[in-house]
Amino acid sequence: MRRDPLRVRLSGRGGQGIMLAGTLLAEAAMQDGLHVVQTQSYGPEARLGAAKSEVVISTRDIAFPEVLVPDLVLCLSRDAYLKFGRKVADGGVVLLEEAILKDVPDAKGQVLPLRATARDLGNELSLNVVGLGALVAITQAVSRDGLRSALRHRMKPEYLDLNIGALEAGFALGEAIQARA
């Protein structure tokens, strides 16, 4: 998916690493030589409330930094889907953590086992990086090398190997979706 500008909304609960995921995506876009704006917001409750990070990526200067209707959406929680995930541009892509379907069975989007994949890697907290890897594999919003570089730059050394594994697992999930399409 290559739209210019490309508007991305990442959403989940506070504490799921949504802000970090937005920062990683924005930094990867910069690594790729693109123009980028990243914003973030969360509810009054810093933990567990719905949170979002939005990234606008373009080959040109960005005149309007806000995402009104996203082209890409990643939702990691039920509340985030209900608040931020149901509105997407025509032809846009919505990626959903599979647990959302338990509470919202009519949720629309591509369902992925993001939490289960992170858990299998040994740390459910890497759910955000798994989701980001899947998003990039499916959409090519930024380069994989740019995203790997951003991850190496932002991640504490003690968490780097786990998160590189999570990113690669996310790439594999996205590739599997692409192969079925």
Secondary structure, DSSP 8 states (H G I E B T S, - for coil): ---SSEEEEEEEETTSSHHHHHHHHHHHHHHTT-EEEEEEEE-SSTTTSEEEEEEEEESS--S----SS-SEEEE-SHHHIIIIIS---TT-EEEEETTHHHH-TT--SEEE-HHHHHHHHT-GGGHHHHHHHHHHHHH-SS-HHHHHHHHHHHS-HHHHHHHHHHHHHHHHHHHHHHHH-
